[in-house]
Amino acid sequence: MGPRHGDCSCRLPVSRMPGGPDKGTVLIWGYVVFISCAVIICLGKTIERTLEWANWAMMIVVLAGLFLLDLYIVPGSVWLDGLVGFVSFGYMPTGVDVLLLGALVGYSAYGGFGNTALTNWYRDKGYGMGGKVGYIPAMIGGKVFHVSPVGKVAMPTELNISRWKGWWKLLNIDQWGVFYFGP
Protein backbone atom coordinates (compact mmCIF):
# COMPACT_ATOMS: atom_id res chain seq x y z
CA MET A 1 0.00 0.00 0.00
CA GLY A 2 1.51 3.35 -1.09
CA PRO A 3 1.66 6.55 0.94
CA ARG A 4 -1.59 8.42 1.43
CA HIS A 5 -2.04 12.11 0.70
CA GLY A 6 -0.47 13.98 3.61
CA ASP A 7 1.94 11.22 4.62
CA CYS A 8 5.56 12.34 4.79
CA SER A 9 7.67 9.87 2.84
CA CYS A 10 11.17 9.82 1.37
CA ARG A 11 9.90 10.30 -2.16
CA LEU A 12 7.22 12.52 -3.57
CA PRO A 13 4.31 10.98 -5.45
CA VAL A 14 4.33 12.03 -9.10
CA SER A 15 0.57 12.47 -9.20
CA ARG A 16 0.49 15.81 -7.34
CA MET A 17 2.43 18.94 -6.48
CA PRO A 18 4.29 18.83 -3.17
CA GLY A 19 2.45 20.45 -0.30
CA GLY A 20 3.00 21.31 3.36
CA PRO A 21 3.56 17.71 4.53
CA ASP A 22 6.31 17.34 1.90
CA LYS A 23 8.33 20.29 3.26
CA GLY A 24 11.05 18.08 4.76
CA THR A 25 11.60 16.13 1.54
CA VAL A 26 11.67 19.28 -0.58
CA LEU A 27 14.18 20.92 1.79
CA ILE A 28 16.44 17.85 1.80
CA TRP A 29 16.50 17.72 -2.01
CA GLY A 30 17.07 21.49 -2.14
CA TYR A 31 20.10 21.11 0.15
CA VAL A 32 21.41 18.18 -1.90
CA VAL A 33 21.21 20.18 -5.14
CA PHE A 34 22.75 23.29 -3.55
CA ILE A 35 25.66 21.41 -1.98
CA SER A 36 26.24 19.48 -5.22
CA CYS A 37 26.49 22.77 -7.15
CA ALA A 38 28.87 24.22 -4.55
CA VAL A 39 31.12 21.15 -4.72
CA ILE A 40 31.15 21.20 -8.54
CA ILE A 41 32.27 24.84 -8.79
CA CYS A 42 34.97 24.37 -6.13
CA LEU A 43 36.81 21.78 -8.22
CA GLY A 44 39.07 22.28 -11.24
CA LYS A 45 41.45 25.02 -12.31
CA THR A 46 38.90 27.71 -13.14
CA ILE A 47 35.24 28.00 -12.22
CA GLU A 48 34.37 28.69 -15.86
CA ARG A 49 36.09 25.53 -17.11
CA THR A 50 34.48 23.36 -14.44
CA LEU A 51 31.03 24.74 -15.23
CA GLU A 52 31.70 24.25 -18.93
CA TRP A 53 32.44 20.54 -18.37
CA ALA A 54 29.33 20.16 -16.18
CA ASN A 55 27.18 21.89 -18.83
CA TRP A 56 28.62 19.69 -21.60
CA ALA A 57 27.78 16.57 -19.59
CA MET A 58 24.24 17.78 -18.85
CA MET A 59 23.68 18.84 -22.46
CA ILE A 60 24.83 15.46 -23.79
CA VAL A 61 22.54 13.61 -21.38
CA VAL A 62 19.54 15.82 -22.21
CA LEU A 63 20.03 15.79 -26.00
CA ALA A 64 20.75 12.05 -26.11
CA GLY A 65 17.67 11.37 -23.99
CA LEU A 66 15.48 13.55 -26.20
CA PHE A 67 16.90 11.96 -29.34
CA LEU A 68 16.17 8.45 -28.05
CA LEU A 69 12.69 9.52 -26.97
CA ASP A 70 12.08 11.04 -30.42
CA LEU A 71 13.27 7.86 -32.12
CA TYR A 72 10.76 5.93 -30.06
CA ILE A 73 7.78 8.29 -30.46
CA VAL A 74 8.08 10.12 -33.82
CA PRO A 75 7.12 8.18 -36.96
CA GLY A 76 9.69 7.75 -39.75
CA SER A 77 7.66 9.85 -42.21
CA VAL A 78 7.93 12.88 -39.91
CA TRP A 79 11.71 12.35 -39.64
CA LEU A 80 11.93 12.26 -43.44
CA ASP A 81 9.87 15.47 -43.78
CA GLY A 82 12.16 17.17 -41.25
CA LEU A 83 15.32 16.11 -43.07
CA VAL A 84 13.92 17.30 -46.40
CA GLY A 85 13.05 20.62 -44.72
CA PHE A 86 16.68 21.20 -43.83
CA VAL A 87 17.67 21.26 -47.51
CA SER A 88 14.51 22.81 -49.01
CA PHE A 89 15.48 26.46 -49.44
CA GLY A 90 12.91 29.00 -50.54
CA TYR A 91 9.95 26.94 -49.32
CA MET A 92 7.73 28.63 -46.76
CA PRO A 93 4.92 26.53 -45.27
CA THR A 94 1.46 28.07 -45.41
CA GLY A 95 0.40 29.95 -42.31
CA VAL A 96 3.90 31.04 -41.27
CA ASP A 97 4.05 34.61 -39.96
CA VAL A 98 7.13 36.12 -41.65
CA LEU A 99 7.42 38.93 -39.08
CA LEU A 100 7.33 36.42 -36.23
CA LEU A 101 9.99 34.33 -37.96
CA GLY A 102 12.16 37.44 -38.43
CA ALA A 103 11.70 38.35 -34.77
CA LEU A 104 12.80 34.85 -33.77
CA VAL A 105 15.97 35.19 -35.82
CA GLY A 106 16.64 38.69 -34.47
CA TYR A 107 16.14 37.71 -30.85
CA SER A 108 18.30 34.62 -31.36
CA ALA A 109 21.11 36.79 -32.67
CA TYR A 110 20.84 39.25 -29.81
CA GLY A 111 20.60 36.44 -27.27
CA GLY A 112 24.03 35.15 -28.20
CA PHE A 113 25.56 38.62 -28.36
CA GLY A 114 23.89 39.82 -25.17
CA ASN A 115 24.90 36.77 -23.19
CA THR A 116 28.50 37.10 -24.38
CA ALA A 117 28.60 40.80 -23.56
CA LEU A 118 27.21 40.26 -20.06
CA THR A 119 29.40 37.32 -19.01
CA ASN A 120 33.04 36.74 -18.26
CA TRP A 121 33.27 33.82 -20.66
CA TYR A 122 35.68 35.48 -23.08
CA ARG A 123 37.91 36.63 -20.26
CA ASP A 124 37.98 33.24 -18.55
CA LYS A 125 38.73 31.50 -21.86
CA GLY A 126 41.64 33.88 -22.46
CA TYR A 127 40.31 35.29 -25.74
CA GLY A 128 41.42 38.74 -26.88
CA MET A 129 42.76 40.71 -23.96
CA GLY A 130 41.25 38.13 -21.61
CA GLY A 131 44.63 36.42 -21.48
CA LYS A 132 46.04 39.59 -19.90
CA VAL A 133 43.43 40.32 -17.19
CA GLY A 134 43.32 36.88 -15.58
CA TYR A 135 40.55 34.48 -14.67
CA ILE A 136 38.47 33.43 -11.66
CA PRO A 137 40.22 30.43 -10.04
CA ALA A 138 38.38 27.57 -8.36
CA MET A 139 38.61 27.07 -4.61
CA ILE A 140 40.08 23.56 -4.76
CA GLY A 141 42.70 22.84 -7.40
CA GLY A 142 43.02 26.42 -8.61
CA LYS A 143 45.91 28.74 -7.85
CA VAL A 144 45.74 32.21 -6.36
CA PHE A 145 45.41 34.60 -9.26
CA HIS A 146 44.62 38.29 -9.02
CA VAL A 147 42.13 39.44 -11.62
CA SER A 148 42.68 42.94 -12.99
CA PRO A 149 39.89 45.26 -11.79
CA VAL A 150 40.06 47.14 -15.10
CA GLY A 151 40.44 45.87 -18.62
CA LYS A 152 43.52 45.97 -20.76
CA VAL A 153 43.96 47.66 -24.13
CA ALA A 154 46.35 46.35 -26.74
CA MET A 155 49.13 48.65 -27.84
CA PRO A 156 48.21 50.29 -31.18
CA THR A 157 50.92 48.57 -33.21
CA GLU A 158 50.49 47.68 -36.88
CA LEU A 159 50.10 44.00 -36.00
CA ASN A 160 47.43 44.66 -33.36
CA ILE A 161 45.51 47.04 -35.63
CA SER A 162 45.64 44.44 -38.41
CA ARG A 163 44.30 41.76 -36.04
CA TRP A 164 41.55 44.12 -34.84
CA LYS A 165 40.46 44.83 -38.41
CA GLY A 166 40.44 41.08 -39.16
CA TRP A 167 38.27 40.43 -36.11
CA TRP A 168 35.95 43.31 -37.01
CA LYS A 169 35.57 41.90 -40.55
CA LEU A 170 34.61 38.45 -39.19
CA LEU A 171 32.16 40.04 -36.76
CA ASN A 172 30.47 41.95 -39.59
CA ILE A 173 30.27 38.85 -41.77
CA ASP A 174 28.69 36.96 -38.90
CA GLN A 175 26.20 39.61 -37.87
CA TRP A 176 25.22 40.91 -41.32
CA GLY A 177 25.61 37.74 -43.35
CA VAL A 178 24.02 35.31 -40.96
CA PHE A 179 21.47 37.37 -39.11
CA TYR A 180 20.49 40.03 -41.65
CA PHE A 181 20.74 38.40 -45.06
CA GLY A 182 20.61 34.78 -43.86
CA PRO A 183 16.89 34.37 -43.12
DOGU-79329 format. One record per atom (N, C-alpha, C): residue in one letter; z, y, x. Coordinates in steps of 0.1 Angstrom, whole numbers, padded with zeros to 4 digits, always signed. Layout:
<sites>
AZYX/...
</sites>
This chain:
<sites>
M+0000-0012+0008/M+0000+0000+0000/M+0000+0012+0009/G-0009+0022+0007/G-0011+0034+0015/G-0001+0044+0012/P+0000+0055+0019/P+0009+0066+0017/P+0006+0073+0004/R+0016+0077-0004/R+0014+0084-0016/R+0013+0099-0013/H+0008+0107-0022/H+0007+0121-0020/H+0021+0127-0018/G+0023+0134-0007/G+0036+0140-0005/G+0044+0132+0006/D+0040+0120+0009/D+0046+0112+0019/D+0042+0118+0033/C+0051+0119+0042/C+0048+0123+0056/C+0045+0111+0064/S+0032+0110+0069/S+0028+0099+0077/S+0022+0104+0090/C+0019+0095+0099/C+0014+0098+0112/C-0001+0102+0111/R-0008+0099+0100/R-0022+0103+0099/R-0024+0109+0085/L-0033+0118+0085/L-0036+0125+0072/L-0046+0117+0064/P-0044+0116+0051/P-0055+0110+0043/P-0067+0119+0043/V-0079+0113+0043/V-0091+0120+0043/V-0095+0125+0030/S-0088+0121+0019/S-0092+0125+0006/S-0087+0138+0001/R-0079+0145+0009/R-0073+0158+0005/R-0071+0167+0017/M-0069+0180+0014/M-0065+0189+0024/M-0050+0187+0027/P-0046+0190+0040/P-0032+0188+0043/P-0024+0199+0036/G-0012+0195+0032/G-0003+0205+0024/G+0010+0206+0032/G+0020+0211+0024/G+0034+0213+0030/G+0040+0201+0036/P+0039+0189+0030/P+0045+0177+0036/P+0038+0173+0049/D+0026+0177+0051/D+0019+0173+0063/D+0021+0183+0075/K+0031+0193+0073/K+0033+0203+0083/K+0036+0197+0097/G+0044+0187+0098/G+0048+0181+0111/G+0036+0175+0118/T+0027+0168+0110/T+0015+0161+0116/T+0006+0172+0121/V+0003+0182+0113/V-0006+0193+0117/V-0001+0200+0129/L+0012+0203+0130/L+0018+0209+0142/L+0016+0200+0154/I+0019+0188+0153/I+0018+0179+0164/I+0004+0179+0170/W-0006+0177+0161/W-0020+0177+0165/W-0024+0191+0171/G-0019+0202+0165/G-0021+0215+0171/G-0016+0216+0185/Y-0004+0211+0187/Y+0001+0211+0201/Y-0007+0202+0210/V-0011+0191+0206/V-0019+0182+0214/V-0032+0189+0218/V-0039+0195+0209/V-0051+0202+0212/V-0049+0214+0222/F-0038+0221+0219/F-0035+0233+0227/F-0032+0229+0242/I-0024+0219+0243/I-0020+0214+0257/I-0032+0208+0264/S-0040+0201+0256/S-0052+0195+0262/S-0061+0206+0268/C-0063+0216+0260/C-0071+0228+0265/C-0065+0234+0277/A-0052+0236+0277/A-0046+0242+0289/A-0047+0234+0301/V-0046+0220+0300/V-0047+0211+0311/V-0062+0212+0316/I-0071+0212+0307/I-0085+0212+0312/I-0089+0224+0320/I-0084+0236+0315/I-0088+0248+0323/I-0080+0250+0335/C-0069+0243+0337/C-0061+0244+0350/C-0067+0235+0361/L-0076+0227+0358/L-0082+0218+0368/L-0095+0223+0373/G-0099+0219+0385/G-0112+0223+0391/G-0111+0235+0400/K-0123+0239+0405/K-0123+0250+0415/K-0123+0264+0407/T-0131+0265+0397/T-0131+0277+0389/T-0130+0273+0374/I-0124+0282+0367/I-0122+0280+0352/I-0136+0279+0346/E-0145+0287+0350/E-0159+0287+0344/E-0165+0273+0346/R-0164+0268+0358/R-0171+0255+0361/R-0165+0244+0353/T-0151+0244+0352/T-0144+0234+0345/T-0148+0234+0330/L-0148+0246+0324/L-0152+0247+0310/L-0167+0243+0308/E-0175+0246+0318/E-0189+0243+0317/E-0191+0227+0316/W-0183+0220+0325/W-0184+0205+0324/W-0178+0200+0311/A-0167+0206+0306/A-0162+0202+0293/A-0172+0204+0282/N-0178+0216+0282/N-0188+0219+0272/N-0200+0210+0273/W-0205+0206+0285/W-0216+0197+0286/W-0212+0183+0280/A-0200+0179+0283/A-0196+0166+0278/A-0195+0166+0263/M-0189+0177+0257/M-0189+0178+0242/M-0202+0179+0236/M-0211+0187+0242/M-0225+0188+0237/M-0232+0175+0237/I-0231+0168+0248/I-0238+0155+0248/I-0233+0145+0238/V-0220+0145+0236/V-0214+0136+0225/V-0218+0140+0211/V-0218+0153+0209/V-0222+0158+0195/V-0237+0156+0193/L-0246+0160+0202/L-0260+0158+0200/L-0264+0143+0200/A-0258+0135+0208/A-0261+0120+0208/A-0257+0115+0194/G-0245+0119+0190/G-0240+0114+0177/G-0249+0118+0165/L-0253+0131+0165/L-0262+0136+0155/L-0276+0129+0155/F-0281+0126+0168/F-0293+0120+0169/F-0293+0105+0163/L-0282+0098+0167/L-0281+0084+0162/L-0279+0084+0147/L-0271+0094+0141/L-0270+0095+0127/L-0283+0098+0120/D-0291+0107+0126/D-0304+0110+0121/D-0313+0098+0121/L-0313+0091+0132/L-0321+0079+0133/L-0318+0069+0122/Y-0305+0068+0118/Y-0301+0059+0108/Y-0304+0064+0094/I-0303+0077+0091/I-0305+0083+0078/I-0319+0088+0075/V-0325+0094+0084/V-0338+0101+0081/V-0350+0091+0082/P-0358+0091+0071/P-0370+0082+0071/P-0380+0085+0082/G-0388+0076+0086/G-0397+0078+0097/G-0408+0088+0093/S-0412+0089+0081/S-0422+0099+0077/S-0417+0113+0079/V-0405+0115+0077/V-0399+0129+0079/V-0399+0132+0094/W-0396+0122+0103/W-0396+0123+0117/W-0411+0127+0121/L-0420+0120+0116/L-0434+0123+0119/L-0439+0137+0115/D-0435+0141+0103/D-0438+0155+0099/D-0431+0165+0108/G-0419+0163+0112/G-0412+0172+0122/G-0419+0173+0135/L-0424+0161+0140/L-0431+0161+0153/L-0444+0168+0152/V-0451+0166+0141/V-0464+0173+0139/V-0462+0188+0138/G-0450+0192+0132/G-0447+0206+0130/G-0445+0213+0144/F-0440+0206+0154/F-0438+0212+0167/F-0451+0216+0174/V-0462+0210+0170/V-0475+0213+0177/V-0485+0219+0167/S-0481+0222+0155/S-0490+0228+0145/S-0488+0243+0145/F-0496+0250+0154/F-0494+0265+0155/F-0503+0271+0144/G-0498+0282+0139/G-0505+0290+0129/G-0503+0285+0115/Y-0496+0275+0113/Y-0493+0269+0100/Y-0480+0275+0095/M-0480+0281+0083/M-0468+0286+0077/M-0466+0280+0064/P-0455+0272+0062/P-0453+0265+0049/P-0451+0276+0038/T-0455+0272+0026/T-0454+0281+0015/T-0439+0283+0012/G-0437+0296+0008/G-0423+0299+0004/G-0415+0305+0015/V-0420+0306+0027/V-0413+0310+0039/V-0413+0326+0039/D-0401+0332+0040/D-0400+0346+0040/D-0402+0350+0055/V-0413+0357+0058/V-0417+0361+0071/V-0406+0371+0077/L-0401+0380+0069/L-0391+0389+0074/L-0378+0382+0078/L-0374+0372+0070/L-0362+0364+0073/L-0364+0356+0086/L-0376+0351+0088/L-0380+0343+0100/L-0379+0353+0112/G-0385+0365+0111/G-0384+0374+0122/G-0370+0379+0125/A-0362+0380+0115/A-0348+0384+0117/A-0341+0372+0124/L-0344+0360+0121/L-0338+0349+0128/L-0341+0349+0143/V-0354+0351+0146/V-0358+0352+0160/V-0352+0364+0167/G-0351+0375+0160/G-0345+0387+0166/G-0330+0385+0169/Y-0323+0379+0159/Y-0308+0377+0161/Y-0306+0366+0172/S-0315+0357+0173/S-0314+0346+0183/S-0315+0352+0197/A-0325+0361+0198/A-0327+0368+0211/A-0315+0376+0215/Y-0310+0384+0205/Y-0298+0393+0208/Y-0286+0384+0211/G-0284+0373+0204/G-0273+0364+0206/G-0271+0360+0220/G-0282+0356+0226/G-0282+0351+0240/G-0279+0363+0249/F-0286+0374+0247/F-0284+0386+0256/F-0270+0392+0254/G-0265+0393+0241/G-0252+0398+0239/G-0241+0390+0245/N-0242+0377+0243/N-0232+0368+0249/N-0232+0369+0264/T-0243+0370+0270/T-0244+0371+0285/T-0238+0384+0289/A-0241+0395+0282/A-0236+0408+0286/A-0220+0409+0284/L-0215+0401+0275/L-0201+0403+0272/L-0192+0392+0279/T-0198+0384+0287/T-0190+0373+0294/T-0191+0375+0309/N-0183+0367+0316/N-0183+0367+0330/N-0191+0356+0336/W-0199+0350+0328/W-0207+0338+0333/W-0215+0341+0345/Y-0223+0352+0345/Y-0231+0355+0357/Y-0222+0357+0369/R-0211+0364+0368/R-0203+0366+0379/R-0197+0353+0384/D-0192+0345+0376/D-0186+0332+0380/D-0196+0323+0386/K-0208+0324+0382/K-0219+0315+0387/K-0224+0320+0401/G-0220+0333+0404/G-0225+0339+0416/G-0238+0345+0416/Y-0244+0347+0404/Y-0257+0353+0403/Y-0257+0368+0406/G-0268+0373+0411/G-0269+0387+0414/G-0258+0392+0423/M-0251+0402+0420/M-0240+0407+0428/M-0227+0399+0425/G-0228+0390+0416/G-0216+0381+0413/G-0211+0374+0425/G-0219+0371+0434/G-0215+0364+0446/G-0206+0373+0455/K-0206+0386+0452/K-0199+0396+0460/K-0186+0400+0454/V-0184+0399+0441/V-0172+0403+0434/V-0162+0392+0432/G-0165+0380+0434/G-0156+0369+0433/G-0157+0362+0420/Y-0147+0353+0418/Y-0147+0345+0406/Y-0132+0342+0402/I-0130+0337+0390/I-0117+0334+0385/I-0113+0320+0389/P-0104+0318+0398/P-0100+0304+0402/P-0092+0297+0392/A-0092+0284+0392/A-0084+0276+0384/A-0070+0275+0390/M-0060+0271+0382/M-0046+0271+0386/M-0044+0259+0396/I-0049+0248+0393/I-0048+0236+0401/I-0061+0232+0407/G-0062+0232+0420/G-0074+0228+0427/G-0082+0240+0431/G-0079+0252+0426/G-0086+0264+0430/G-0079+0271+0442/K-0085+0280+0448/K-0079+0287+0459/K-0076+0302+0454/V-0067+0308+0461/V-0064+0322+0457/V-0076+0331+0461/F-0081+0338+0452/F-0093+0346+0454/F-0091+0359+0446/H-0092+0370+0453/H-0090+0383+0446/H-0104+0388+0441/V-0104+0390+0428/V-0116+0394+0421/V-0117+0410+0422/S-0128+0415+0426/S-0130+0429+0427/S-0128+0436+0413/P-0120+0446+0412/P-0118+0453+0399/P-0130+0461+0395/V-0139+0464+0404/V-0151+0471+0401/V-0163+0463+0406/G-0174+0466+0400/G-0186+0459+0404/G-0191+0463+0418/K-0201+0456+0422/K-0208+0460+0435/K-0222+0464+0433/V-0227+0472+0441/V-0241+0477+0440/V-0248+0473+0453/A-0260+0467+0452/A-0267+0464+0463/A-0272+0476+0471/M-0273+0475+0484/M-0278+0486+0491/M-0293+0488+0488/P-0298+0501+0486/P-0312+0503+0482/P-0322+0501+0493/T-0322+0489+0499/T-0332+0486+0509/T-0345+0482+0503/E-0356+0481+0510/E-0369+0477+0505/E-0368+0463+0499/L-0361+0454+0506/L-0360+0440+0501/L-0353+0439+0488/N-0341+0447+0487/N-0334+0447+0474/N-0341+0453+0463/I-0348+0464+0466/I-0356+0470+0455/I-0367+0461+0451/S-0374+0454+0460/S-0384+0444+0456/S-0378+0433+0448/R-0367+0428+0451/R-0360+0418+0443/R-0357+0423+0429/W-0352+0435+0428/W-0348+0441+0416/W-0361+0442+0407/K-0372+0447+0412/K-0384+0448+0405/K-0389+0435+0400/G-0388+0424+0408/G-0392+0411+0404/G-0383+0406+0393/W-0370+0408+0394/W-0361+0404+0383/W-0364+0412+0370/W-0367+0425+0371/W-0370+0433+0359/W-0383+0428+0353/K-0393+0424+0361/K-0406+0419+0356/K-0403+0406+0348/L-0395+0397+0353/L-0392+0385+0346/L-0384+0387+0333/L-0375+0397+0334/L-0368+0400+0322/L-0377+0406+0311/N-0386+0414+0314/N-0396+0420+0305/N-0405+0409+0299/I-0409+0400+0308/I-0418+0388+0303/I-0410+0380+0293/D-0397+0377+0296/D-0389+0370+0287/D-0387+0377+0274/Q-0382+0389+0274/Q-0379+0396+0262/Q-0391+0400+0254/W-0401+0405+0260/W-0413+0409+0252/W-0422+0397+0249/G-0424+0389+0258/G-0434+0377+0256/G-0428+0367+0247/V-0415+0364+0249/V-0410+0353+0240/V-0405+0358+0227/F-0398+0369+0227/F-0391+0374+0215/F-0399+0384+0207/Y-0409+0391+0212/Y-0416+0400+0205/Y-0430+0395+0201/F-0437+0389+0210/F-0451+0384+0207/F-0450+0369+0204/G-0440+0362+0208/G-0439+0348+0206/G-0439+0343+0192/P-0431+0349+0183/P-0431+0344+0169/P-0444+0346+0162/
</sites>
